Each structure stands twice: as structure tokens, then as C-alpha cells.
Amino acid sequence: MKLYVRKMSPSALKTFGEIISKANVSALIDNDRDKIDDIGEIYSLYVSANCGNPESTEWED
């Protein structure tokens, strides 16, 4: 699968990470396995965006 991601500013990445963390806590409290799995997928996108080559706007996952 190819991912096409716009470059994100460090503050946008930080905010995105905070949103994911809060959603994950909520899903854990609700014990909602489907949401936890979905958030795990979204988190992997966050990690790719955060750890990817800052000069690149395209990579394969």
C-alpha cells in the first residue's frame, strides 16, 4: 500500500499524537476492542509521519 502524506509541522504532529492518545485512553476505558484496533492503525500512520524522511512526501508502508 502506498501512503501519500503532506509534510506536517512539528506542532501538527504533536497535536495529532495527543488526539490519538486521548482517543486511545477513551477506548481503553470503554473497553472497546474495535476502537482500540482502529486507533492502533491510525497510530501507525502517526509513527510513519513522525519518523519518515522529512524531505519525502511519499513512501510505502
DODREN-453618 format. One record per atom (N, C-alpha, C, O): residue number from 1; atom name; x, y negated, z negated. Coordinates in steps of 0.1 Angstrom, whole numbers, plus 5000, padded with zeros to 4 digits. Layout:
residues N
SITE   pos   site     px     py     pz
SITE   NUM     CA      X      Y      Z
...
END
This chain:
residues 61
SITE   pos   site     px     py     pz
SITE     1      N   5008   5012   5000
SITE     1     CA   5000   5000   5000
SITE     1      C   5009   4988   5000
SITE     1      O   5019   4987   4992
SITE     2      N   5006   4978   5008
SITE     2     CA   5013   4966   5008
SITE     2      C   5006   4955   5000
SITE     2      O   4994   4954   5000
SITE     3      N   5014   4948   4993
SITE     3     CA   5008   4937   4985
SITE     3      C   5013   4924   4991
SITE     3      O   5025   4922   4994
SITE     4      N   5004   4914   4993
SITE     4     CA   5008   4901   4997
SITE     4      C   5005   4891   4986
SITE     4      O   4993   4890   4982
SITE     5      N   5015   4885   4980
SITE     5     CA   5013   4877   4968
SITE     5      C   5019   4863   4971
SITE     5      O   5031   4862   4975
SITE     6      N   5012   4853   4968
SITE     6     CA   5018   4839   4969
SITE     6      C   5027   4838   4957
SITE     6      O   5026   4844   4947
SITE     7      N   5037   4830   4959
SITE     7     CA   5046   4827   4948
SITE     7      C   5038   4820   4937
SITE     7      O   5030   4811   4939
SITE     8      N   5040   4824   4925
SITE     8     CA   5033   4818   4913
SITE     8      C   5043   4811   4904
SITE     8      O   5055   4815   4903
SITE     9      N   5039   4800   4899
SITE     9     CA   5047   4792   4890
SITE     9      C   5049   4800   4877
SITE     9      O   5041   4808   4873
SITE    10      N   5060   4797   4869
SITE    10     CA   5062   4804   4857
SITE    10      C   5050   4802   4847
SITE    10      O   5046   4811   4840
SITE    11      N   5044   4790   4847
SITE    11     CA   5033   4788   4838
SITE    11      C   5021   4796   4842
SITE    11      O   5013   4800   4834
SITE    12      N   5018   4797   4855
SITE    12     CA   5007   4805   4860
SITE    12      C   5009   4820   4856
SITE    12      O   5000   4827   4852
SITE    13      N   5021   4825   4858
SITE    13     CA   5024   4839   4854
SITE    13      C   5022   4841   4839
SITE    13      O   5016   4851   4835
SITE    14      N   5026   4831   4831
SITE    14     CA   5024   4832   4816
SITE    14      C   5009   4832   4813
SITE    14      O   5005   4840   4805
SITE    15      N   5001   4823   4819
SITE    15     CA   4987   4823   4817
SITE    15      C   4980   4836   4821
SITE    15      O   4972   4841   4814
SITE    16      N   4984   4841   4833
SITE    16     CA   4979   4854   4838
SITE    16      C   4982   4865   4828
SITE    16      O   4973   4873   4825
SITE    17      N   4994   4865   4823
SITE    17     CA   4997   4876   4813
SITE    17      C   4989   4874   4800
SITE    17      O   4985   4885   4795
SITE    18      N   4986   4862   4796
SITE    18     CA   4978   4860   4784
SITE    18      C   4964   4865   4786
SITE    18      O   4958   4871   4777
SITE    19      N   4959   4862   4798
SITE    19     CA   4945   4866   4801
SITE    19      C   4944   4882   4801
SITE    19      O   4935   4887   4796
SITE    20      N   4954   4888   4807
SITE    20     CA   4954   4903   4808
SITE    20      C   4955   4908   4793
SITE    20      O   4948   4918   4790
SITE    21      N   4963   4902   4785
SITE    21     CA   4965   4907   4771
SITE    21      C   4952   4906   4763
SITE    21      O   4948   4915   4756
SITE    22      N   4945   4895   4765
SITE    22     CA   4932   4893   4758
SITE    22      C   4922   4902   4763
SITE    22      O   4914   4908   4755
SITE    23      N   4921   4905   4776
SITE    23     CA   4912   4914   4781
SITE    23      C   4914   4928   4776
SITE    23      O   4905   4936   4774
SITE    24      N   4927   4932   4775
SITE    24     CA   4931   4945   4771
SITE    24      C   4927   4947   4756
SITE    24      O   4922   4958   4753
SITE    25      N   4929   4937   4748
SITE    25     CA   4925   4938   4734
SITE    25      C   4910   4940   4733
SITE    25      O   4906   4948   4725
SITE    26      N   4903   4932   4740
SITE    26     CA   4888   4933   4740
SITE    26      C   4884   4947   4744
SITE    26      O   4875   4953   4738
SITE    27      N   4890   4953   4755
SITE    27     CA   4886   4966   4760
SITE    27      C   4890   4977   4749
SITE    27      O   4883   4986   4747
SITE    28      N   4901   4975   4742
SITE    28     CA   4905   4984   4732
SITE    28      C   4895   4984   4720
SITE    28      O   4892   4994   4715
SITE    29      N   4891   4972   4716
SITE    29     CA   4882   4971   4705
SITE    29      C   4868   4977   4709
SITE    29      O   4862   4984   4701
SITE    30      N   4864   4975   4722
SITE    30     CA   4852   4981   4726
SITE    30      C   4853   4996   4730
SITE    30      O   4844   5003   4732
SITE    31      N   4866   5001   4729
SITE    31     CA   4869   5015   4733
SITE    31      C   4864   5019   4747
SITE    31      O   4858   5029   4749
SITE    32      N   4865   5009   4756
SITE    32     CA   4860   5011   4770
SITE    32      C   4871   5016   4779
SITE    32      O   4879   5009   4784
SITE    33      N   4872   5029   4781
SITE    33     CA   4883   5036   4788
SITE    33      C   4884   5031   4802
SITE    33      O   4895   5029   4807
SITE    34      N   4872   5029   4809
SITE    34     CA   4872   5024   4823
SITE    34      C   4879   5010   4824
SITE    34      O   4887   5008   4833
SITE    35      N   4875   5001   4814
SITE    35     CA   4882   4988   4814
SITE    35      C   4896   4988   4811
SITE    35      O   4904   4981   4818
SITE    36      N   4900   4997   4802
SITE    36     CA   4914   4999   4799
SITE    36      C   4922   5003   4811
SITE    36      O   4933   4998   4814
SITE    37      N   4917   5013   4818
SITE    37     CA   4923   5018   4831
SITE    37      C   4924   5007   4841
SITE    37      O   4935   5005   4847
SITE    38      N   4913   4999   4843
SITE    38     CA   4913   4988   4853
SITE    38      C   4923   4978   4849
SITE    38      O   4930   4972   4858
SITE    39      N   4924   4974   4836
SITE    39     CA   4934   4964   4832
SITE    39      C   4948   4969   4834
SITE    39      O   4957   4961   4837
SITE    40      N   4950   4982   4832
SITE    40     CA   4963   4988   4835
SITE    40      C   4968   4985   4849
SITE    40      O   4979   4982   4852
SITE    41      N   4958   4987   4859
SITE    41     CA   4961   4984   4873
SITE    41      C   4964   4969   4875
SITE    41      O   4974   4966   4882
SITE    42      N   4957   4961   4869
SITE    42     CA   4959   4946   4870
SITE    42      C   4972   4943   4864
SITE    42      O   4980   4934   4869
SITE    43      N   4976   4949   4853
SITE    43     CA   4988   4946   4846
SITE    43      C   5000   4950   4855
SITE    43      O   5010   4943   4855
SITE    44      N   4999   4961   4863
SITE    44     CA   5010   4965   4872
SITE    44      C   5012   4954   4883
SITE    44      O   5023   4952   4887
SITE    45      N   5001   4947   4887
SITE    45     CA   5003   4936   4896
SITE    45      C   5010   4925   4890
SITE    45      O   5018   4918   4896
SITE    46      N   5007   4922   4877
SITE    46     CA   5013   4911   4870
SITE    46      C   5028   4914   4869
SITE    46      O   5037   4905   4871
SITE    47      N   5032   4927   4866
SITE    47     CA   5046   4930   4864
SITE    47      C   5053   4929   4878
SITE    47      O   5064   4924   4879
SITE    48      N   5046   4933   4889
SITE    48     CA   5052   4931   4902
SITE    48      C   5054   4917   4905
SITE    48      O   5065   4913   4910
SITE    49      N   5045   4908   4902
SITE    49     CA   5046   4894   4905
SITE    49      C   5057   4888   4896
SITE    49      O   5064   4879   4901
SITE    50      N   5058   4892   4884
SITE    50     CA   5067   4886   4874
SITE    50      C   5081   4891   4876
SITE    50      O   5091   4883   4874
SITE    51      N   5083   4903   4881
SITE    51     CA   5096   4909   4882
SITE    51      C   5101   4910   4897
SITE    51      O   5112   4914   4899
SITE    52      N   5093   4906   4906
SITE    52     CA   5096   4907   4920
SITE    52      C   5107   4897   4924
SITE    52      O   5110   4888   4916
SITE    53      N   5112   4898   4936
SITE    53     CA   5122   4888   4941
SITE    53      C   5115   4875   4942
SITE    53      O   5105   4874   4950
SITE    54      N   5119   4864   4935
SITE    54     CA   5113   4851   4936
SITE    54      C   5113   4845   4950
SITE    54      O   5105   4836   4953
SITE    55      N   5122   4850   4959
SITE    55     CA   5122   4845   4972
SITE    55      C   5113   4852   4982
SITE    55      O   5111   4848   4993
SITE    56      N   5107   4863   4977
SITE    56     CA   5099   4872   4985
SITE    56      C   5084   4869   4983
SITE    56      O   5080   4866   4972
SITE    57      N   5077   4869   4994
SITE    57     CA   5062   4868   4993
SITE    57      C   5055   4881   4997
SITE    57      O   5043   4881   4997
SITE    58      N   5063   4891   5000
SITE    58     CA   5057   4904   5005
SITE    58      C   5066   4915   4999
SITE    58      O   5078   4914   4999
SITE    59      N   5059   4925   4994
SITE    59     CA   5067   4938   4990
SITE    59      C   5057   4949   4990
SITE    59      O   5045   4947   4990
SITE    60      N   5062   4961   4990
SITE    60     CA   5054   4973   4990
SITE    60      C   5053   4979   4976
SITE    60      O   5064   4979   4969
SITE    61      N   5042   4983   4972
SITE    61     CA   5040   4990   4959
SITE    61      C   5038   5004   4960
SITE    61      O   5037   5012   4951
END
